[in-house]
Amino acid sequence: MLNAADDLLVERGFAALTIEGIAQRAGVAKQTIYRWWKSKVDILLDTLTDDAREALEWHVDEDGTVEESLTRHLQRVADFFDEPAGQVLLALLGHAQLDSETAASLRSGFLREQRERDVAGLRDLLARDQDLVVDDRTLDHLVDLLLGPLYYRVLVLGSPIDRQLVDTTCRLVLGLAREPSGS
């Protein structure tokens, strides 16, 4: 059912996605879906959570440099937006602008959990860089600076994320993290 939901979202868009369509694609009755989820938003949130956890996971390559690891991670984030799960995230973020319940569910669930993974991932990566340790507030700002340009490019400009943006963002964030003041 989850695969049917994200496939239909990519094919038809958020507005045309219905419980009936999901049920038909999945080969189940509508009642089966309603037993587990109350709306298409709830289905998409579960789909996103399952698919994004692996796609957006931080991998710290012990053999590579910190720059290489961070660049690879940001490129995975950029690639994620082109995948069905990324399209689900974009649709939910768009819908959240119009529906406060969706916004609250997205923020308290997936976005909060992903933020925690991003903070932990960047903290671990920076610790490999000459045992660089930054305070929590600075780390929080660095995550904003790391991911903000990618989200802006996709959500606001509707443009693909190119390699130059990934590379530039990585260099800037690492440069700021390495400043003696840590900010």
N, C-alpha and C positions, 0 to 999 in steps of 0.2 A: 504494500500500500504506500509505503514511503517513497519507493522508487517511482511508482505511478504518479505520485503527487509532484515530485520535482521534474519528472519528464514532461508532464502536462504543463507545468508552469513555464518551462523553457519553450515549449511549442506554442502555447496559446497566450501566455501572459497572466498576470495576477487577476485581472478583472474577469477573465473568461474561465478561470479555474473554479470548478464546483465540486462539491462532495459527490454529486451524481457522476460526474466525469471521472473522478478518481476511482469510485467504486466500479464503474464500467471497465476502466483500464486495468484495474487490479483483479477483476473477475470475482468480486464479492458484492454482497448486498449493502445498500446504504446503511442499514441498521448495524452491520458489522463495524463500519467506520465510526458511527455515532456511539458505539459501545466504548470506544477508546479515545475518541477526540470529539470536542464539541463544535469545532469549526475548522475551516481550511487553514487558518492561521496556526492553530494548534498542531495540525499535521506538519505544516511547513517548519515550525519551530523544532519539532522532533527530528525531522529530516535534516535540518541544518546542524543541529547538535551532533547527530551521528556522523554526518559526512565531514564536517569541518574539523572535528577533533583530530583526525589523522592528517588531513590536508594542511592544517595550520600548526601542526606540532613543531616544536623547536628541536633541531638536530644540531648538536655541537660536535663538529668534526675535530677530534683530538689531533689529527695529523695536519689539518689546514690552519691557516691564520684566522684570527678573529674577524678580519675584514672579509675573508672568503666565506666563513660561516654566516656572517650577518647578511652578506649579499645573497647567498643561496636562500636564506630564510625569506628575505624580502621578495626575491623572485618567486618563491612558492606562494607567497601572499598575492602577488600580482597575477600569477597563473590561476589561482583559486577563483578570482573574479570571472574568469572565462569558463569555468566549470559549472555544471548545473547547480551545485551547492552554492557557489558564489552568486549565481543568478537568484537563488532563493534568498540569500542574505540581502541582495540589492532590492528585491521585491518587498521583503519585510521592512527594511529601512524606509522605503518609500511609503508603504502603507502606515508605518508608525507615525509619519508626519500628520496623518489624518485621523488616526485612531489611538486615543490615549491608552486604551487597554493593551493594544498590540505593543505600543512603545514601552509600557511598564513590564510586560512579559519578556520582551526582547532584552531590555536593560537588566532585569533582575535574574535572567537566566543566561542565555548564550553570551551576551556581551560582557557581563560581569565575569563569567567563567573564562572567556577568552582573554579578557584583560589580565586576569590573574596569571594565566599561562604566559602571556606576553611579558609581563613584569618579571616573572621568575626566569623565563628564558633569557631575557636581556641581562638580568642580574648574573646568571650563571656564565653567560658569554663574556661579560665585562670582567668577571673574576679571573678568567683565563688570561686577560690582557694585563700582564705584570701585576696580578692580584689587585686590579683596580676595583675599588669599592666606592659606590656613590650612595648618598643618603636616599631615603625612600622618596622624598619629594622630588629630588633631581631625577631619580629613576623614573618616576611617574611622568615627568615632563619629557624625558628622553623617549619614552614609549609614544607619547603624543607626537613628538617630532618625527619619529621613525615611521609611524603608520599614517599620520595625518595626510601627508602629500599623496599617498596612494589612494586613500578614500576620496580625497578631494578630486583627484584626476578622474576617477570612475564615477562618483556620485554627482559632482557639480558640473564637470566639463563633459562627461559622457565619452571620454577618450580612453584609449588603451594606455596601459602603463608601459613605457619603454625602458629599455635597459639603462639609458642615461639617467633617468629619474631614480631608478634603483641604486645605481652606483653613487650618484651625487648625494642622495639621502643617507646612505651608509657612511660615506666619508664625513659628512657634516655631523651626524650623530656621534660617531666615534671621536671626532675632533673635540666636540663639546664635552664628551665624557672624560676625555683625557686632560682637559684643562685643569690646572692646579686647584682652582676653586671648586671643581666638580660641577659647575653649572655654566 
